[in-house]
Amino acid sequence: MAHFAKIDENNIVTQVVVVDNKDTSDAEGVEKEHIGAAHLEKILGGTWKQTSYNGNMRKNYAGIGYTYRADIDAFVPSKPFPSWLLGLWVVGVFRAHPFPLDQAAISRSFSQAKPQSTGFSA
């Protein structure tokens, strides 16, 4: 079974469906996204993109209201707060840091850290 998301003219996911393998596979039985998308366009209309529960494609499993971003080929959830940023190296959205960080500052911070006592002794 394959999963597909219908996206509107603004690339917003409006529907997610399951498609039988026979409707997504070529003559050799190899699953092809364009075959499944064409099948859905024919019977339901619209534009369809394949999605995956396990994140094998498009970073996230598509959900209603997610945005498909062609520039990064990903389904992206809406930001919970305007200050949050999209982290492209890790899936999802992240809170904006209150001040810029550079690699040197991070290295200094870790090199100056001292172990903290837990107050317990063995």
C-alpha positions, 0 to 999 in steps of 0.5 A: 500500500502506498500513501498519497497527499492531495495538495491544493493550488497553495501546496496545502495538503487537503486529503491523504489516501491509501492506494493499492500497490497494483495502482502504483506499480509498473509492469515489472511490479516496481512502485512508481510515484507518477503511476499512483499520482496519475491514477488518483488524478484520473479518479479524484482529480487534483495534484497528488504527491506520495508520502511515507509513514516512516519518513523515507520520502519528503521528510514527514508523513503528510497531514491535513494542513501541512504545506508541500515545499517543492524547494526542499521536497518536504511536507512541513507542518505549520509553525506553532509560533511566528518566531519558530524556524524550520530546521532543514537538517532535522525534520520539523520546526524549532524555536528561534534562538534569542541571539546569534550563535557562532561555532567559536562561541559554542566551542568556548561554552563547551570547553569552559563547562565544568562537571556539576555535582549531583550531591550523591556519593557512591 
